């Protein structure tokens, strides 16, 4: 099908470093997120889900934090007990967000690339060269970078170039041919929920292959049978806080196609997880190329995708 509003993966990945370095935002508004206290509900969907989980890593020391989809909000009786609402959405066009803003009675924050006005504190990020891609790259990494800079009190732009280079080198060193794979299995956990979400979302939304995520603990309760029944499927092993259990799992699965991506380049978990997210983008690109899919311009059923995306009825 024709893509009138997107650019190829070559264009978007070539522009990625510039877009990250060129991004602007209001640091004073970002400080409001750092100072959040009490229980917080984070609402996000699609490519923004990983940003929501990333923010959760930062603020879960300050009170109860829960990440939900927009639809979940209308089925949760306990939303009225939360002190704060944070909506993460690049466009703010997802169905239900306006209704949630109107309904929530506590402190309201939005992280977005939209230039519209809302009844909330809006942390808006700006790119001079707007990204045009079916899969969000800069539009996901920029809000993560803002969160990283705000909570770690650092200038993340000083290490972006090195991160991009290291991530690309790591993925190129994998040397696995994904062209004949129809299923990829991810072994992960709470400490790598951000990266697993990025990889799963990219591969599913491009239609590259099927993805199953195994929690490390649940793998000990029969889920390894899917690996046994699909011995040729690649297994992506993720993690930031490693211990004997991780080594035990990897040793138990030595006869299968494990791709170990648990390397720790940065001691601070928030920095290392941001780096791993970049790794997931290059890994997604590698898999898509092997499948002859343009990650930023994948084929899709126009009638179904647009019908579902533009739905604005009751959820």
N, C-alpha and C positions, 0 to 999 in steps of 0.2 A: 504494500500500500504506500501512498505518497506521505511524506513527512514534511509538512509546510512550516512547522514551528520548532524543529529540532536540527541539531548539527551532528555530524558523525563523531564517533568515539575519538578519532584522531584529533579533531578540532578541540573537543572538550578536554581531553587529557593534556593536550599541548598547552591549553590555556589555564589549566588547573592551578599551577604555581602562581601565575600572575593574579588570578582571581582571589586566591587566599591572601596574598600579600597586599592586594589593592582594597580589600574589604574595610569598611568603616562602620563604627557603631558608637553609641553614647556610653562612655565608661561610667558616668554617674548613674545611669539607669541600670547598668550591669551590677553596680554595687548593691542595688536593692535586692537582687537575687541572692547575693552573698549574705545579706543580713536577714534573710527569711527565717522566721522562728515559728514553731508550732507545726501542726499537721498540714501536709501539702498534697494536693491532688494534681498530678501532671497528666494532661490530656493531649494525646498525639496519635497520629496514624500514618500509614505508609512509610515513606522515607524518613519522616520526622520521629518515628518510634525509637530509633536508636539514639536520637538526641535526647529524648525524654529519659531513657535509661541512663544516659551519660550524666544528665543533671541529677538524677536520683543518687548516683554514686557520690555526688558532692554534698547534698543537703540531708542525707539520711541520718547524719549525726545530730541534727537539730530538731528532730521530731518524726512522727509517723509520716512516711512518704509512700504513695501508691501511684503507679503508672497505669493509665487505662486508655482504651479506645473511646472516641466520642460517643458511640452507641451505648457503651457500658454505663455512662453517666446516668442515663434515664432509667436504668434498672437497679441502681444502687440506692437503697433507702438511707444509707449512712452519709451521703455527700453533704448533708446539712451540718454535719459535725466537724467538717474540715475547716481550718483557718484560712488556708491559701489555695488558690487555683492558678496553675501555670499552664497556658495553652502554648504548645509548640507547633507551629505551622508556617511553612514558607509563604503560602499564598493566602491563608485564612479562608479558603473556599470550600473546605471539607464540610459536608453536610452535618448539621447539628451544632457547630461551634458558636454561631450567633445565639442560638437558644440557650446554650450553656452559660454564656456570658450574661444573658438576661436573668437567668435563674439563680446563679450563685450569689450568695450574700456576703461572703468574706472578701479578703484581699485578692485582687485579680491582676495577673501579669500575663503578658503575651510576648513570645519570642518569634519574630516574623521578618520576612522580607517585604511584606505588603506595606504600601504607603498610605493606607486608609487609616482613619481615626476610629478608636474604639473606647468604650467605657472601661478602661483598664490602664495600668502602667505598661507602656509598650517599649520593649527593647527591640529596636529596628536595626537590621544590618543592611548595608547598601553595597552593591557592586556596580561599578561604572560600566562594566561589560557583562550584561546579564547572561546567565547560563541558559542554554537551550538544549535540554536533554530529557529523554523519556525517564531516565534514571538520574536522580539527584546526586551530584558529585559535590561541587562547591556549596550548593544550597544545603547540604547536610553538614559538610565539614566546617563551614564558617560559623554557624551557631555553636558547634562543639568547640571550636577554637576560642570563641568568646567566653564560653563557660570555663575552659581551661585557663585562659589568661586571668579571668576574674577570681577564681578560687585558688589558683597557684601563685597569684601575684607575679606574673612573668610576662615577657613579651614573646609569645609563641612564634611570631613571625621570624625570629632569629634562628629557629631550628626547623622551620618548614622545609627548606631546600634539602637539608640533610635527611629529614624523615622521608621525603618523596624518593630520594635516591636509594636509601637503605631498603625501603619497602619494595621498590622495583627490583633491586638486586636479589632480595630474599625470594620473591616470587619466581624470578628467572632461574634461581638455583634449584627449584623444586624438581624440574625435569619430568613432570608427569604428563602423559598424554590423555586428556579428558575427552577426546573426540568420540570415543565409543562408549562413554559413560552415560547412563540414563538416570542414575541415582547417585547423590552424594550424601554421606552421613556425617553429621557434625557432633563431636563429643565436647560438651561445654559445661558451664555452670554459672553461678551467680556472678563470679568475678570476671567473666568474659561474655556477659549477656549483651553488651553493646556490640561487640564484634560479631557474635553469632547472628544478631539481628540484621546487621548490614549485609553479611554474606547471604543469608537466607532470602532477604528481601530482594537483593539484586538478581539472584539466580531465578527466583520464582517470577518476578515481574518481567524479566526478559524471556522467560520460558525456556531457559537453557537446559535445565534438567530438574528432576524432582529432588527435594531436600527434606531430610528428616533430622531433627535435632534430638540428641540423647543427653539428658542430664547425667552427670557422672555417677551420682548415687543411684539413679533409676536404672542405669546400665547393669547394675548388680542384681536386678530383679526381672531377668528374662529378656530385656530389650536387645541383648547381644544376639538373639536368635535372628534378627533382621540382618545383622552382619553376616552370620553364618549362612543364611539363605541367599545372600547377595555378595559372595566372596570377592567379586571383581569390582565392587563399588569403592571409590576412594573415600577415605575417612579423614576428616579434618579435625585434628586435636588442638583445642584452644585452652588458654588459661593464663592468668597473671600471678596468682598466688599458689605456687606449686609446693607439693609435699610428697610423702611416700605413696599416698593413694594414687596420685597421677602416674608415678613410675610403675606402680602395680598394674594399673589399667593398660598402660602402653606395653608393658611386658606380656600381659595376658593376650594381647592382640597382635603380637609380633608377626604372625603368619598372614596378616591381612595388609591391605594397602594404606597404612597410616602415613599421613602427612603431618608432621609435628610442627606446629606453629606457636609453640609456647616460649620461644626465645624472649628474654627480657632485656631490652636495650636501655630502659630507663628505670631507675629505682622507684620513682614515684608512680604509683599505679595509674593515676589519672593521666599522666603524660604518656605512659607506656600503652594505655588503652587507646589513646588518640592515635598513636603511631600504628597500632594494630588495625585500627579502622582503615587507615590508608593502605595497609597491606591487603585488607579484604577487598578494597576497590581494585587493586591491581590483580589480585587473584580472580576476582569476578571477570575482569577484562580478559585475562588469560583463558579462562574457561569459555567465555563467549566467542573469542576468536577461534578456538579449537572447534566450536560448533558452527562456525560461519555465521555468527550473529553479531550485528553491530549493537553493542551494549547501550548506546545512546539513541539508536534508531531501530529498535527491534520491530519485526513484523507483528501485527496483532489484529484481532477482529475488531474493526472500527465500530461496527454497530453495537457490539456488546460493551466494549471498553468505554465508549462515550456515553452510552445509555446509563451504565452503572455510575460513572463518575459524576454525571450531571443530575442524578437523582436527588431531589430535595424534599421528599415526603417524610412521613413519620418513620422513625427508626425503631 
